Amino acid sequence: SPARSALAPREAAARRKGKARRGRGKARSEGLLSKQKRSRRMKANDRERNRMHHLNAALDELRSVLPTFPDDAKLTKIETLRFAHNYIW
């Protein structure tokens, strides 16, 4: 038919084999997909939490070596970075 002849060679071969090349299809169940999404989100949250812990630890270490005027005042993140930049400059 004219519609089949207009298909790209890969798509035509996929149709002959009974496999459509559109998207991912519905090979996986909805329950499995929601579990995978939840798992991916939890892993992403863990990575972000670890990233922030490492960033905060690095900023604490930087604060400890910077000379601050009031010793008890904790600088914010941006203040710490600006102060370190100016101190180095």
Secondary structure as GFF3:
##gff-version 3
##sequence-region A 1 89
A	DSSP	alpha_helix	2	5	.	.	.	ID=ss1
A	DSSP	alpha_helix	9	16	.	.	.	ID=ss2
A	DSSP	alpha_helix	30	65	.	.	.	ID=ss3
A	DSSP	alpha_helix	77	88	.	.	.	ID=ss4
###
